[in-house]
Amino acid sequence: MKKVKVRTIARLKEILGQDEVELPVPQDATVGTLMTLMTERWGEDLSVQSFEAHGSGPLPHVRILVNGQDIAFLEGIGTRLADGDEVLMLPLVGGG
């Protein structure tokens, strides 16, 4: 097993209970694998706020970055994760 660090803000931070968590993931883990593991751990509250149905990717208002790079410009949810990677989940926030 390897570990990745997940950081987030706003409503997602409330669901996770903190702004940063370290999670063990399998050796062949992808962002999709991480999404599944997070949904199993934090349940439907996280899922409906973050991910499309059936694990097809993040909702349009959520950006996922791996080591500072948006997965939209990598391999999407197929982006492979390495030990020590930092995954940032950013829900778009508005207001004024």
The first five atom37 places (N, CA, C, CB, O) and aatype in JSON, in Angstrom:
{
  "aatype": [12, 11, 11, 19, 11, 19, 1, 16, 9, 0, 1, 10, 11, 6, 9, 10, 7, 5, 3, 6, 19, 6, 10, 14, 19, 14, 5, 3, 0, 16, 19, 7, 16, 10, 12, 16, 10, 12, 16, 6, 1, 17, 7, 6, 3, 10, 15, 19, 5, 15, 13, 6, 0, 8, 7, 15, 7, 14, 10, 14, 8, 19, 1, 9, 10, 19, 2, 7, 5, 3, 9, 0, 13, 10, 6, 7, 9, 7, 16, 1, 10, 0, 3, 7, 3, 6, 19, 10, 12, 10, 14, 10, 19, 7, 7, 7],
  "atom_mask": [
    [1, 1, 1, 1, 1],
    [1, 1, 1, 1, 1],
    [1, 1, 1, 1, 1],
    [1, 1, 1, 1, 1],
    [1, 1, 1, 1, 1],
    [1, 1, 1, 1, 1],
    [1, 1, 1, 1, 1],
    [1, 1, 1, 1, 1],
    [1, 1, 1, 1, 1],
    [1, 1, 1, 1, 1],
    [1, 1, 1, 1, 1],
    [1, 1, 1, 1, 1],
    [1, 1, 1, 1, 1],
    [1, 1, 1, 1, 1],
    [1, 1, 1, 1, 1],
    [1, 1, 1, 1, 1],
    [1, 1, 1, 0, 1],
    [1, 1, 1, 1, 1],
    [1, 1, 1, 1, 1],
    [1, 1, 1, 1, 1],
    [1, 1, 1, 1, 1],
    [1, 1, 1, 1, 1],
    [1, 1, 1, 1, 1],
    [1, 1, 1, 1, 1],
    [1, 1, 1, 1, 1],
    [1, 1, 1, 1, 1],
    [1, 1, 1, 1, 1],
    [1, 1, 1, 1, 1],
    [1, 1, 1, 1, 1],
    [1, 1, 1, 1, 1],
    [1, 1, 1, 1, 1],
    [1, 1, 1, 0, 1],
    [1, 1, 1, 1, 1],
    [1, 1, 1, 1, 1],
    [1, 1, 1, 1, 1],
    [1, 1, 1, 1, 1],
    [1, 1, 1, 1, 1],
    [1, 1, 1, 1, 1],
    [1, 1, 1, 1, 1],
    [1, 1, 1, 1, 1],
    [1, 1, 1, 1, 1],
    [1, 1, 1, 1, 1],
    [1, 1, 1, 0, 1],
    [1, 1, 1, 1, 1],
    [1, 1, 1, 1, 1],
    [1, 1, 1, 1, 1],
    [1, 1, 1, 1, 1],
    [1, 1, 1, 1, 1],
    [1, 1, 1, 1, 1],
    [1, 1, 1, 1, 1],
    [1, 1, 1, 1, 1],
    [1, 1, 1, 1, 1],
    [1, 1, 1, 1, 1],
    [1, 1, 1, 1, 1],
    [1, 1, 1, 0, 1],
    [1, 1, 1, 1, 1],
    [1, 1, 1, 0, 1],
    [1, 1, 1, 1, 1],
    [1, 1, 1, 1, 1],
    [1, 1, 1, 1, 1],
    [1, 1, 1, 1, 1],
    [1, 1, 1, 1, 1],
    [1, 1, 1, 1, 1],
    [1, 1, 1, 1, 1],
    [1, 1, 1, 1, 1],
    [1, 1, 1, 1, 1],
    [1, 1, 1, 1, 1],
    [1, 1, 1, 0, 1],
    [1, 1, 1, 1, 1],
    [1, 1, 1, 1, 1],
    [1, 1, 1, 1, 1],
    [1, 1, 1, 1, 1],
    [1, 1, 1, 1, 1],
    [1, 1, 1, 1, 1],
    [1, 1, 1, 1, 1],
    [1, 1, 1, 0, 1],
    [1, 1, 1, 1, 1],
    [1, 1, 1, 0, 1],
    [1, 1, 1, 1, 1],
    [1, 1, 1, 1, 1],
    [1, 1, 1, 1, 1],
    [1, 1, 1, 1, 1],
    [1, 1, 1, 1, 1],
    [1, 1, 1, 0, 1],
    [1, 1, 1, 1, 1],
    [1, 1, 1, 1, 1],
    [1, 1, 1, 1, 1],
    [1, 1, 1, 1, 1],
    [1, 1, 1, 1, 1],
    [1, 1, 1, 1, 1],
    [1, 1, 1, 1, 1],
    [1, 1, 1, 1, 1],
    [1, 1, 1, 1, 1],
    [1, 1, 1, 0, 1],
    [1, 1, 1, 0, 1],
    [1, 1, 1, 0, 1]
  ],
  "atom_positions": [
    [[0.84, -1.19, 0.0], [0.0, 0.0, 0.0], [0.87, 1.25, 0.0], [-0.95, 0.0, 1.22], [1.97, 1.29, 0.57]],
    [[0.34, 2.26, -0.66], [1.0, 3.55, -0.62], [0.01, 4.56, -0.04], [1.48, 3.99, -2.05], [-1.16, 4.25, 0.14]],
    [[0.49, 5.75, 0.26], [-0.37, 6.77, 0.86], [-0.39, 8.0, -0.01], [0.09, 7.11, 2.29], [0.63, 8.39, -0.59]],
    [[-1.57, 8.62, -0.08], [-1.71, 9.91, -0.74], [-2.36, 10.87, 0.24], [-2.54, 9.79, -2.04], [-3.1, 10.47, 1.13]],
    [[-2.08, 12.14, 0.07], [-2.66, 13.18, 0.91], [-3.77, 13.85, 0.11], [-1.57, 14.22, 1.38], [-3.56, 14.25, -1.04]],
    [[-4.94, 13.98, 0.72], [-6.07, 14.65, 0.09], [-6.36, 15.92, 0.86], [-7.33, 13.73, 0.03], [-6.53, 15.9, 2.08]],
    [[-6.42, 17.04, 0.14], [-6.73, 18.33, 0.75], [-7.97, 18.9, 0.09], [-5.53, 19.31, 0.64], [-8.2, 18.68, -1.1]],
    [[-8.77, 19.65, 0.86], [-9.97, 20.26, 0.3], [-10.41, 21.45, 1.14], [-11.1, 19.23, 0.21], [-9.81, 21.77, 2.17]],
    [[-11.48, 22.12, 0.67], [-12.01, 23.3, 1.35], [-13.54, 23.25, 1.36], [-11.51, 24.61, 0.66], [-14.15, 22.34, 0.81]],
    [[-14.14, 24.23, 1.99], [-15.58, 24.49, 1.98], [-16.39, 23.26, 2.41], [-16.02, 24.92, 0.59], [-16.04, 22.6, 3.39]],
    [[-17.46, 22.96, 1.7], [-18.38, 21.88, 2.08], [-17.67, 20.53, 2.13], [-19.56, 21.81, 1.1], [-17.97, 19.71, 2.99]],
    [[-16.73, 20.29, 1.23], [-16.02, 19.01, 1.24], [-15.18, 18.87, 2.5], [-15.13, 18.88, -0.01], [-15.05, 17.77, 3.04]],
    [[-14.62, 19.96, 2.96], [-13.86, 19.95, 4.22], [-14.77, 19.56, 5.39], [-13.22, 21.34, 4.48], [-14.37, 18.8, 6.27]],
    [[-16.0, 20.09, 5.39], [-16.96, 19.75, 6.44], [-17.27, 18.26, 6.43], [-18.25, 20.56, 6.26], [-17.37, 17.64, 7.49]],
    [[-17.43, 17.69, 5.25], [-17.76, 16.26, 5.14], [-16.6, 15.4, 5.64], [-18.09, 15.9, 3.68], [-16.82, 14.43, 6.36]],
    [[-15.37, 15.76, 5.26], [-14.2, 14.99, 5.68], [-13.87, 15.22, 7.15], [-13.0, 15.35, 4.81], [-13.19, 14.4, 7.78]],
    [[-14.35, 16.33, 7.71], [-14.07, 16.63, 9.1], [-12.75, 17.35, 9.32], [0.0, 0.0, 0.0], [-12.41, 17.69, 10.46]],
    [[-12.03, 17.59, 8.26], [-10.76, 18.31, 8.32], [-10.37, 18.7, 6.9], [-9.64, 17.46, 9.0], [-10.94, 18.2, 5.93]],
    [[-9.4, 19.59, 6.78], [-9.03, 20.04, 5.43], [-7.98, 19.17, 4.77], [-8.54, 21.45, 5.49], [-7.67, 19.36, 3.6]],
    [[-7.42, 18.22, 5.51], [-6.37, 17.36, 4.96], [-6.43, 15.98, 5.61], [-4.96, 17.99, 5.18], [-6.49, 15.85, 6.83]],
    [[-6.42, 14.94, 4.77], [-6.38, 13.56, 5.25], [-5.35, 12.78, 4.45], [-7.78, 12.89, 5.16], [-5.11, 13.07, 3.28]],
    [[-4.76, 11.8, 5.09], [-3.84, 10.9, 4.4], [-4.51, 9.54, 4.29], [-2.45, 10.81, 5.15], [-4.97, 8.99, 5.29]],
    [[-4.57, 9.01, 3.08], [-5.28, 7.76, 2.85], [-4.37, 6.7, 2.23], [-6.48, 8.0, 1.96], [-3.59, 7.02, 1.34]],
    [[-4.48, 5.47, 2.68], [-3.77, 4.38, 2.02], [-4.53, 3.99, 0.75], [-3.61, 3.14, 2.98], [-5.76, 3.91, 0.76]],
    [[-3.79, 3.75, -0.31], [-4.39, 3.32, -1.58], [-3.58, 2.14, -2.12], [-4.43, 4.49, -2.62], [-2.4, 2.0, -1.79]],
    [[-4.2, 1.28, -2.94], [-3.46, 0.15, -3.52], [-2.34, 0.63, -4.44], [-4.42, -0.76, -4.3], [-2.32, 1.78, -4.88]],
    [[-1.41, -0.26, -4.72], [-0.26, 0.07, -5.57], [-0.66, 0.59, -6.95], [0.63, -1.14, -5.73], [0.0, 1.47, -7.5]],
    [[-1.73, 0.04, -7.52], [-2.14, 0.43, -8.87], [-3.23, 1.49, -8.87], [-2.62, -0.8, -9.64], [-3.97, 1.62, -9.85]],
    [[-3.35, 2.27, -7.79], [-4.44, 3.22, -7.61], [-4.42, 4.34, -8.65], [-4.38, 3.82, -6.23], [-3.37, 4.82, -9.08]],
    [[-5.63, 4.72, -9.03], [-5.86, 5.88, -9.9], [-6.74, 6.87, -9.13], [-6.54, 5.45, -11.26], [-7.17, 6.58, -8.01]],
    [[-6.99, 8.01, -9.72], [-7.91, 8.96, -9.11], [-9.29, 8.31, -8.96], [-8.01, 10.26, -9.97], [-9.98, 8.55, -7.96]],
    [[-9.7, 7.51, -9.92], [-10.96, 6.79, -9.82], [-11.0, 5.86, -8.62], [0.0, 0.0, 0.0], [-12.02, 5.77, -7.93]],
    [[-9.91, 5.16, -8.38], [-9.8, 4.28, -7.2], [-9.95, 5.1, -5.93], [-8.44, 3.53, -7.2], [-10.67, 4.71, -5.01]],
    [[-9.28, 6.24, -5.89], [-9.36, 7.12, -4.73], [-10.79, 7.61, -4.51], [-8.42, 8.32, -4.89], [-11.27, 7.65, -3.37]],
    [[-11.48, 7.97, -5.59], [-12.87, 8.41, -5.48], [-13.73, 7.3, -4.86], [-13.43, 8.79, -6.88], [-14.57, 7.58, -4.0]],
    [[-13.53, 6.08, -5.29], [-14.28, 4.94, -4.75], [-13.99, 4.75, -3.27], [-13.95, 3.66, -5.52], [-14.92, 4.58, -2.47]],
    [[-12.71, 4.78, -2.9], [-12.32, 4.61, -1.5], [-12.9, 5.71, -0.62], [-10.81, 4.58, -1.38], [-13.35, 5.45, 0.49]],
    [[-12.89, 6.94, -1.13], [-13.42, 8.06, -0.35], [-14.93, 7.93, -0.19], [-13.06, 9.39, -1.03], [-15.46, 8.23, 0.88]],
    [[-15.63, 7.5, -1.22], [-17.08, 7.31, -1.14], [-17.41, 6.21, -0.14], [-17.67, 6.98, -2.52], [-18.38, 6.32, 0.61]],
    [[-16.61, 5.14, -0.14], [-16.84, 4.06, 0.83], [-16.64, 4.57, 2.26], [-15.89, 2.88, 0.56], [-17.37, 4.16, 3.16]],
    [[-15.68, 5.45, 2.46], [-15.38, 5.93, 3.81], [-16.34, 7.03, 4.28], [-13.97, 6.45, 3.86], [-16.79, 7.0, 5.42]],
    [[-16.65, 8.01, 3.4], [-17.47, 9.14, 3.82], [-18.89, 9.09, 3.29], [-16.82, 10.42, 3.38], [-19.71, 9.96, 3.62]],
    [[-19.2, 8.11, 2.49], [-20.57, 7.86, 2.08], [-21.17, 8.82, 1.07], [0.0, 0.0, 0.0], [-20.48, 9.55, 0.35]],
    [[-22.49, 8.78, 1.05], [-23.25, 9.51, 0.05], [-23.11, 11.02, 0.18], [-24.71, 9.13, 0.14], [-23.18, 11.73, -0.82]],
    [[-22.9, 11.53, 1.39], [-22.71, 12.97, 1.56], [-21.57, 13.47, 0.68], [-22.42, 13.32, 3.03], [-21.7, 14.49, 0.0]],
    [[-20.47, 12.76, 0.69], [-19.32, 13.13, -0.15], [-19.62, 12.89, -1.62], [-18.06, 12.36, 0.27], [-19.33, 13.72, -2.47]],
    [[-20.2, 11.76, -1.9], [-20.46, 11.37, -3.28], [-21.35, 12.38, -4.01], [-21.12, 10.0, -3.31], [-21.0, 12.81, -5.11]],
    [[-22.48, 12.76, -3.42], [-23.4, 13.67, -4.1], [-22.83, 15.08, -4.23], [-24.72, 13.72, -3.37], [-23.26, 15.84, -5.1]],
    [[-21.89, 15.45, -3.38], [-21.27, 16.77, -3.45], [-20.09, 16.83, -4.42], [-20.81, 17.19, -2.07], [-19.68, 17.91, -4.83]],
    [[-19.55, 15.64, -4.79], [-18.27, 15.64, -5.49], [-18.23, 14.89, -6.81], [-17.26, 15.06, -4.62], [-17.58, 15.34, -7.76]],
    [[-18.92, 13.74, -6.89], [-18.68, 12.83, -7.99], [-19.93, 12.55, -8.81], [-18.12, 11.54, -7.48], [-21.04, 12.49, -8.28]],
    [[-19.74, 12.39, -10.13], [-20.82, 11.97, -11.02], [-21.27, 10.58, -10.61], [-20.36, 11.99, -12.51], [-20.53, 9.84, -9.97]],
    [[-22.5, 10.24, -10.97], [-23.02, 8.9, -10.68], [-22.15, 7.84, -11.34], [-24.47, 8.77, -11.16], [-21.58, 8.06, -12.41]],
    [[-22.05, 6.71, -10.72], [-21.32, 5.55, -11.24], [-19.83, 5.79, -11.39], [-21.89, 5.15, -12.56], [-19.17, 5.12, -12.19]],
    [[-19.27, 6.75, -10.63], [-17.83, 6.95, -10.62], [-17.23, 7.4, -11.93], [0.0, 0.0, 0.0], [-16.07, 7.11, -12.22]],
    [[-18.02, 8.13, -12.74], [-17.52, 8.53, -14.06], [-16.63, 9.77, -14.01], [-18.67, 8.79, -14.98], [-16.06, 10.16, -15.03]],
    [[-16.51, 10.39, -12.85], [-15.64, 11.56, -12.72], [-16.19, 12.55, -11.72], [0.0, 0.0, 0.0], [-17.27, 12.34, -11.15]],
    [[-15.46, 13.64, -11.51], [-15.93, 14.67, -10.58], [-17.09, 15.45, -11.21], [-14.79, 15.63, -10.2], [-17.22, 15.52, -12.43]],
    [[-17.94, 16.02, -10.35], [-18.99, 16.9, -10.84], [-18.37, 18.11, -11.53], [-19.91, 17.34, -9.69], [-17.22, 18.46, -11.24]],
    [[-19.1, 18.77, -12.43], [-18.52, 19.91, -13.15], [-18.01, 21.04, -12.26], [-19.55, 20.46, -14.08], [-17.1, 21.77, -12.67]],
    [[-18.56, 21.2, -11.07], [-18.13, 22.29, -10.19], [-16.99, 21.88, -9.24], [-19.31, 22.79, -9.38], [-16.64, 22.65, -8.35]],
    [[-16.42, 20.69, -9.43], [-15.32, 20.23, -8.58], [-14.09, 19.98, -9.45], [-15.71, 18.94, -7.81], [-14.15, 19.24, -10.43]],
    [[-13.0, 20.6, -9.1], [-11.72, 20.38, -9.78], [-10.87, 19.46, -8.91], [-10.98, 21.73, -10.07], [-10.8, 19.63, -7.69]],
    [[-10.22, 18.5, -9.55], [-9.3, 17.61, -8.84], [-7.93, 17.8, -9.45], [-9.76, 16.1, -8.93], [-7.74, 17.68, -10.66]],
    [[-6.96, 18.1, -8.6], [-5.59, 18.3, -9.04], [-4.7, 17.27, -8.35], [-5.1, 19.73, -8.73], [-4.88, 16.98, -7.17]],
    [[-3.75, 16.73, -9.1], [-2.75, 15.83, -8.55], [-1.41, 16.53, -8.66], [-2.74, 14.43, -9.29], [-0.94, 16.83, -9.76]],
    [[-0.82, 16.8, -7.52], [0.45, 17.52, -7.47], [0.4, 18.82, -8.27], [1.58, 16.64, -7.99], [1.35, 19.18, -8.97]],
    [[-0.73, 19.52, -8.14], [-0.88, 20.83, -8.78], [-1.35, 20.81, -10.21], [0.0, 0.0, 0.0], [-1.5, 21.87, -10.81]],
    [[-1.59, 19.64, -10.8], [-2.04, 19.55, -12.18], [-3.47, 19.03, -12.24], [-1.1, 18.64, -13.01], [-3.79, 17.98, -11.67]],
    [[-4.34, 19.76, -12.93], [-5.74, 19.38, -13.07], [-5.82, 18.05, -13.83], [-6.54, 20.49, -13.81], [-5.18, 17.89, -14.87]],
    [[-6.59, 17.1, -13.3], [-6.68, 15.79, -13.96], [-7.31, 15.89, -15.34], [-7.48, 14.82, -13.1], [-7.16, 14.98, -16.16]],
    [[-8.03, 16.99, -15.61], [-8.61, 17.2, -16.94], [-7.51, 17.28, -18.0], [-9.47, 18.47, -16.97], [-7.76, 16.99, -19.17]],
    [[-6.31, 17.68, -17.6], [-5.19, 17.8, -18.53], [-4.22, 16.62, -18.4], [-4.46, 19.11, -18.29], [-3.18, 16.59, -19.05]],
    [[-4.57, 15.66, -17.56], [-3.77, 14.44, -17.4], [-4.57, 13.3, -18.03], [-3.43, 14.15, -15.88], [-4.92, 13.36, -19.21]],
    [[-4.86, 12.28, -17.27], [-5.63, 11.14, -17.78], [-6.99, 11.01, -17.1], [-4.84, 9.86, -17.6], [-7.53, 9.91, -16.98]],
    [[-7.53, 12.15, -16.65], [-8.83, 12.14, -15.99], [-8.8, 11.25, -14.76], [0.0, 0.0, 0.0], [-7.82, 11.24, -14.02]],
    [[-9.89, 10.49, -14.54], [-9.92, 9.63, -13.36], [-9.0, 8.44, -13.5], [-11.34, 9.16, -13.11], [-8.8, 7.69, -12.54]],
    [[-8.43, 8.24, -14.68], [-7.44, 7.18, -14.89], [-6.03, 7.61, -14.52], [0.0, 0.0, 0.0], [-5.1, 6.82, -14.66]],
    [[-5.86, 8.85, -14.05], [-4.55, 9.35, -13.65], [-4.02, 8.48, -12.51], [-4.62, 10.84, -13.22], [-4.67, 8.34, -11.48]],
    [[-2.84, 7.91, -12.7], [-2.23, 7.04, -11.69], [-1.69, 7.87, -10.53], [-1.1, 6.19, -12.31], [-1.2, 8.98, -10.7]],
    [[-1.8, 7.29, -9.35], [-1.3, 7.95, -8.14], [-0.04, 7.25, -7.65], [-2.37, 7.96, -7.04], [0.04, 6.02, -7.66]],
    [[0.93, 8.03, -7.21], [2.17, 7.51, -6.66], [2.2, 7.79, -5.16], [3.42, 8.14, -7.36], [1.5, 8.67, -4.66]],
    [[3.02, 7.03, -4.45], [3.18, 7.23, -3.02], [3.59, 8.67, -2.73], [4.23, 6.25, -2.45], [4.52, 9.19, -3.34]],
    [[2.87, 9.3, -1.81], [3.2, 10.67, -1.43], [2.53, 11.75, -2.27], [0.0, 0.0, 0.0], [2.72, 12.93, -2.0]],
    [[1.76, 11.36, -3.29], [1.08, 12.37, -4.11], [0.13, 13.2, -3.26], [0.32, 11.7, -5.26], [-0.4, 12.72, -2.26]],
    [[-0.07, 14.44, -3.68], [-1.03, 15.32, -3.04], [-2.19, 15.55, -4.0], [-0.38, 16.65, -2.62], [-2.0, 16.03, -5.12]],
    [[-3.4, 15.22, -3.54], [-4.6, 15.38, -4.35], [-5.4, 16.52, -3.73], [-5.45, 14.05, -4.42], [-5.73, 16.49, -2.54]],
    [[-5.71, 17.51, -4.54], [-6.47, 18.66, -4.09], [-7.84, 18.62, -4.74], [-5.73, 20.0, -4.42], [-7.95, 18.58, -5.97]],
    [[-8.88, 18.63, -3.93], [-10.26, 18.65, -4.43], [-10.82, 20.03, -4.15], [-11.15, 17.52, -3.76], [-10.98, 20.42, -2.99]],
    [[-11.12, 20.77, -5.22], [-11.57, 22.15, -5.06], [-12.97, 22.33, -5.61], [-10.6, 23.11, -5.76], [-13.16, 22.35, -6.83]],
    [[-13.96, 22.46, -4.74], [-15.3, 22.83, -5.22], [-15.28, 24.31, -5.57], [-16.41, 22.51, -4.15], [-14.73, 25.12, -4.82]],
    [[-15.87, 24.67, -6.71], [-15.93, 26.08, -7.07], [-16.83, 26.79, -6.08], [-16.45, 26.28, -8.53], [-17.92, 26.32, -5.76]],
    [[-16.36, 27.92, -5.61], [-17.07, 28.67, -4.57], [-17.36, 30.06, -5.11], [-16.25, 28.74, -3.24], [-16.5, 30.7, -5.71]],
    [[-18.57, 30.52, -4.89], [-18.94, 31.85, -5.32], [-19.43, 32.69, -4.15], [0.0, 0.0, 0.0], [-19.6, 32.17, -3.05]],
    [[-19.64, 33.92, -4.39], [-20.15, 34.77, -3.33], [-19.49, 36.13, -3.38], [0.0, 0.0, 0.0], [-18.68, 36.41, -4.27]],
    [[-19.81, 36.93, -2.46], [-19.19, 38.23, -2.49], [-19.51, 39.06, -1.31], [0.0, 0.0, 0.0], [-19.04, 40.2, -1.21]]
  ]
}
